[in-house]
Amino acid sequence: MTAADTPKAPAALDTAALRRLLESGDAPRLIDVRTPGEFETAHIPGSYNVPLDLLREHRAELRAHLDEQVVLVCRSGQRAASAEQALAAAGLPNLRVLSGGISAWQAAGAPVATGRPRWELERQVRLVAGSIVLASVLASAVFEPAKWIAAAIGGGLTFAALSNTCAMGMALARLPYNRGPRTDLATVLGALADERK
């Protein structure tokens, strides 16, 4: 792999800089790529919810509605960085990622719109993975081959870290608990178009 093949890190923007931009007359478009349930729990006022899987699937359609400065937001910055790569591949310039995501935003005491509280997706993954590992290790005291379930979960988590993807997280995001209000392409494009008027 050469230096030219190495993906560049997305341009980061810290909470203080984003707050200054939002207070100026040149506010960027805020795109929150978390699940609708996470977005409903807490989000930056004025942001738009475009879940990462929807963004990846429809990045070409979204490109036409995102021609100004765009700041991508998620819980910690990981999913926003993935969204930046997808949109950059579609030819969208002027992309930045909020460093530390909504977690850093809230820690700085910046304003948030809140709704029904839910566990964050990452916390749900830790609970499910940990519970499966614990149960399979305990079960292996009676049925020795159950230890391989724990090994499979460990392997999956290792792969998730190396590939920066999470199959368990994607599966959990589809649960009704995490869906929140319906977010589809037509709704997103309508909201983005309405602001331009």
N, C-alpha and C positions, 0 to 999 in steps of 0.2 A: 504494500500500500504506500503510495507516494503522498507527499504533502498536498498535492492537488486533489487526491482522492479522499482526503480526510474531511468530513463535513465540518463546516465552520460553526462555531458556537453562535447561537442567536444573540442579537443585540439585547442586552439586559437594561432594565429600567428599574431603579429602586423606588420604594414607596414615596419618599420625599419628592423625588423628581416627578413622579406621576401626579401627586397631589398638586404640585405647581402647575403642571400642564392642564389639569382639569380646572383649576381656578383661573387660568388664562383664557383668552378668547380663542385659542387654537387647540382645543381639547381633542385628543385622539379618539378613535372608535375603540371601545373596550369589548373584546370577545372573550367570554368565559367558556372554556371547553370542558368543564366538569359535567357530571350527569345532571339532568333536570332536578332530581331530588337534592343533590348537593347545592345547586344553584339556588333553589327555593329556600334552603336553610339559611344561607347568608351569601350576599353578593355585593359588589360595589355598585352603588346607585348609578343608573344610566348604562350599565353593561348589558350585553346581549348574550343569551345562552345559546351556544352552538356546540353541542356535545362532540367530543373528539371523533367518534365513529361517523357521525353525520358530516362533519367537516372533511374528513378524509375521503368519504365517498362522493361528496359533491363540491369539492374544492374549485372546480372550474366554474360552476354556477355562482359560487360565493365570490369568486374573484371579481366579477363584474359589479358587485355591490360594495367592495372594499377597496376603493381606489385612493383613499386618504391614509393618514397615519393610523396604524392598528397596533394596539397593545393586547397581547394574549395573556389570559389569566387562567390559573387552575389552583389547586390546593397548595402546591409547593413549588411549581415551576417545571416539573417533569413533563406532564401532559401538554403544557403550553409549548415547550420546546419541540415536542413531536408535531404539534399543530403548525408551528413555524416552519418546520421542514416541509410539511405537506403543502402549505400555501406558497412557500418559496419555490417549490418544484413546479407549481402551477403558474409561476411568473409574477407573483405579487411582491412588490417592493415595500419598503417602509414598515417592516414588521419588527416589533420588539416584544420581549417577554417580561412580565412583572417578576422581578427577583423575589424569591420566597413565596410567591403567589398570595392567595387570600389570607394565608396564615400570617405572613409578614405584615400584610395590610392591617389585619385585625390587631396584631401585637403592637403596631404603632399607634393604635387608637384612632385610625382613620374611619370615616363613616361607612357603615354597612346597612343594607336593607336586609331585614331578617324575616323569616317565616317559620314554618314547622321544623323543629329540630330533628335532625337525623345524624346517625354516625357517618363519618367520612368513609369513602370507599376503601381507602388504605387501611383504616382501622377494622373494617369488616373483613378484609382479606386476612389480616393478622389473626382475627378471632377464628375464622373458618379454618385456616391452615393450621393454627395452633391446636384447635380442638380435634382435628383429624389426626394430627401427629400424636397428641396425648392419648386419644382413644385407641389408636393402632398399637402404640407401645404397650399400653395396659393390656390390650387384648392379646398381644404376643406372649404374655405370661401364661396364657391358657392355650392359645393357638399360634405357635411360633411363626408361621409364614405371614402373620399380620404385620410383622415388622417391615415388610416390603411396601406396605401402603405408606408408612412414614418416609421410607426412602424415596418413593415416587413423589411425594409432596416436596421433600427437600430438593430433589432434582428439578421439579417444576419451578420452585422458588429461585434456584440457581440460574436456570435458563431465563426466567423473568428478569433477573438482575442483569445478566449478560446481554440480553436482547432489548432491554428497556421496554418490554411488553409484559402484560400479565393476563393470561387466559382466565385465571380465577376472577380477577377484577372485572374483565369484560363480561364474564358470565353473571357475576353479582350485579353489575350495572343494569342488567336486563330484568332484574326482579322488580315486581310492582312497587316494593318499598322504596327503590331508588329511582323510579321513573319520574315521579313528581308530575307537574303539568306536562301535557303533550307538547313535544318539541319536534316538529317535522320541517322539512325543507321549505314548504310553502309558508308556514308560520314565520320562520326565520327570515326568509326573503321579504315577506310582507313588512315585518318590523324594521328591517334595514332600509327598505324603500320609503316607509312612512317618515322616517327621520329626515330624509332629504327634502321633503316638501316644506 
